[in-house]
Every structure is written in structure tokens, then in C-alpha cells.
Amino acid sequence: MRAISGLWRWRHNPLRRGTDLAEAWVALAALVLLLVAAPLAGVLVGGLAQDALQQSVRDQHHDRHAVTATVVRALDRAALETDPESITGRGARSRVVADWRAPDGSSHHGPVLASLKTPRPGDHFTLWTDTHGGIVARPLDPATATTHAVLAGFGTAMLAAGLVEGGRRLTVWRMVRRRYARWDQAWDRTGPDWGRTGTGS
């Protein structure tokens, strides 16, 4: 990492300039932020995401119910409108007309996606519904929620590290520009006398 390269400027050296020391401090600050602040931000965001996602898991498992549906007849693929279960893309899906009973005791009949390769009338399959029998997507499982939380924390840590490194580079770039501007001013003052040392003029 290039942030460490600036630390050599702390050495006692008669050629060390004030800007060298400033760049070394910038490098040290960036290193500390990369080692402490970026991981801490990742842990905090990951923890918050984990809490929120696990609460969502609990809410979904409370509000969504697995019921047993019975195939009435199979449908052609084009015969069914978009179903929330199709979003999950889990396993083989067949379009069928089915009957099912909701958790509130009401009976329902209609086209759904069944987790059956070759559905036949009378076959049973699991269907996710709300309390009133409306079809809903499968609830999020805790392991998937944890994976999303870990990815959120990791992404936050990487973003924080990128911001720190970008800030370090921008600061050093501005310091170098100021140094070059001072050099240009010094050369402008020295230029007219260049090469005349010892000529008596």
C-alpha cells in the first residue's frame, strides 16, 4: 500500500523538507483509518443490516404461511400471469390450476406455480400464502439474511477504505502542487542570476 511509503520521511535527514513530514503524517493518518475506521464502519453497518434483515425474516415468517395445495390441472406456460414465487427461481416450476385452504380457513382456487416437474391432478405441493390465502413469495431465510448483512458490511469497509485512500491521494496531490508552485517561484527569483556566480556582475 502506498500510504506506508510516506512514513520514511520521518527519518532524521538534513534534506527532509516540511512537506515531507506533512506527507508522512498524512500517510500515517490514512494507515490508521484503513486499519481501524474502515473495518469498524464495516462491522457497524453489517451489524445494523443483520438486525434489520433478521427482523424482516421474523416478520415474514410470521406473516407468510406454507400451505398444501392440490393440483386441479396443468396449464401451458403462457397461461399464467406473473407470480411472486417466480421471482425466487428455486427448483423446477410448473404452471397449474390448484386448490388450497388459507390459514384463516378460506378456500381458494386459481393458477399458481407449483414445485413439480410433471404435475398431475391430485398431486400436492407447498404454496406460500398470507393469512387470507393470497399468494406471496417464499420468506427470506436466516442464512441468506446473514449473507446479505456480511456483504453489506464488507462493501461498507471497502467503500470506506477507498474514500480514505482517495482522500490521501488528493491531499498529497495538492501538497505536491503547492511544492511545485513554490519551486517555480524560487526559480523565477533565481533565474536571472543563473550562471553568473563569480563573474563579478
TALIN-V404699 format. One record per residue. N is the residue number from 1. RES is the residue in one small letter. D_CENTER is the distance of its C-alpha to the mean C-alpha in Angstrom with 2 decimals. Layout:
N|RES|D_CENTER + N|RES|D_CENTER
//
This chain:
1|m|22.99 + 2|r|25.02 + 3|a|24.69 + 4|i|27.14 + 5|s|29.66 + 6|g|30.70 + 7|l|31.92 + 8|w|35.15 + 9|r|36.37 + 10|w|37.30 + 11|r|40.17 + 12|h|43.61 + 13|n|44.64 + 14|p|47.27 + 15|l|45.27 + 16|r|42.14 + 17|r|41.45 + 18|g|39.91 + 19|t|36.95 + 20|d|36.42 + 21|l|36.18 + 22|a|33.82 + 23|e|31.50 + 24|a|31.71 + 25|w|30.69 + 26|v|27.72 + 27|a|26.72 + 28|l|27.22 + 29|a|25.21 + 30|a|22.25 + 31|l|22.68 + 32|v|22.82 + 33|l|19.70 + 34|l|17.83 + 35|l|19.35 + 36|v|19.22 + 37|a|17.13 + 38|a|13.83 + 39|p|13.93 + 40|l|15.27 + 41|a|12.54 + 42|g|10.02 + 43|v|12.68 + 44|l|13.35 + 45|v|10.03 + 46|g|9.68 + 47|g|13.32 + 48|l|13.16 + 49|a|10.59 + 50|q|12.94 + 51|d|15.92 + 52|a|14.95 + 53|l|14.01 + 54|q|17.15 + 55|q|19.18 + 56|s|18.13 + 57|v|19.23 + 58|r|22.48 + 59|d|23.09 + 60|q|22.63 + 61|h|24.89 + 62|h|27.37 + 63|d|27.47 + 64|r|27.28 + 65|h|30.10 + 66|a|30.96 + 67|v|34.40 + 68|t|36.73 + 69|a|37.62 + 70|t|40.63 + 71|v|40.85 + 72|v|43.63 + 73|r|43.28 + 74|a|40.87 + 75|l|39.71 + 76|d|39.15 + 77|r|35.55 + 78|a|36.13 + 79|a|37.74 + 80|l|34.72 + 81|e|32.41 + 82|t|28.64 + 83|d|27.87 + 84|p|24.74 + 85|e|25.03 + 86|s|24.66 + 87|i|20.98 + 88|t|20.32 + 89|g|22.20 + 90|r|23.45 + 91|g|26.76 + 92|a|29.75 + 93|r|30.41 + 94|s|33.79 + 95|r|34.89 + 96|v|37.63 + 97|v|39.61 + 98|a|39.46 + 99|d|40.85 + 100|w|39.02 + 101|r|39.74 + 102|a|37.22 + 103|p|36.80 + 104|d|39.02 + 105|g|41.76 + 106|s|41.71 + 107|s|42.23 + 108|h|40.14 + 109|h|40.76 + 110|g|38.72 + 111|p|36.65 + 112|v|33.52 + 113|l|31.49 + 114|a|32.84 + 115|s|31.44 + 116|l|34.72 + 117|k|35.54 + 118|t|39.11 + 119|p|39.66 + 120|r|43.28 + 121|p|44.87 + 122|g|44.81 + 123|d|41.68 + 124|h|39.30 + 125|f|35.51 + 126|t|32.79 + 127|l|31.42 + 128|w|28.89 + 129|t|30.33 + 130|d|30.24 + 131|t|33.25 + 132|h|35.37 + 133|g|34.72 + 134|g|32.29 + 135|i|30.01 + 136|v|26.34 + 137|a|23.35 + 138|r|23.08 + 139|p|21.40 + 140|l|18.08 + 141|d|18.99 + 142|p|18.07 + 143|a|16.85 + 144|t|14.30 + 145|a|13.18 + 146|t|12.98 + 147|t|10.96 + 148|h|8.25 + 149|a|8.71 + 150|v|8.75 + 151|l|5.51 + 152|a|4.16 + 153|g|7.05 + 154|f|6.85 + 155|g|4.10 + 156|t|6.37 + 157|a|9.26 + 158|m|8.95 + 159|l|8.79 + 160|a|11.64 + 161|a|13.45 + 162|g|13.43 + 163|l|14.80 + 164|v|17.36 + 165|e|18.50 + 166|g|18.76 + 167|g|20.75 + 168|r|22.92 + 169|r|23.71 + 170|l|24.58 + 171|t|26.78 + 172|v|28.56 + 173|w|29.08 + 174|r|30.75 + 175|m|32.82 + 176|v|34.00 + 177|r|34.95 + 178|r|36.99 + 179|r|38.62 + 180|y|39.61 + 181|a|40.96 + 182|r|43.12 + 183|w|44.31 + 184|d|45.32 + 185|q|47.24 + 186|a|48.95 + 187|w|49.94 + 188|d|51.27 + 189|r|53.48 + 190|t|54.57 + 191|g|54.95 + 192|p|58.47 + 193|d|59.85 + 194|w|58.14 + 195|g|60.77 + 196|r|63.60 + 197|t|63.64 + 198|g|67.22 + 199|t|68.83 + 200|g|70.47 + 201|s|69.11
//
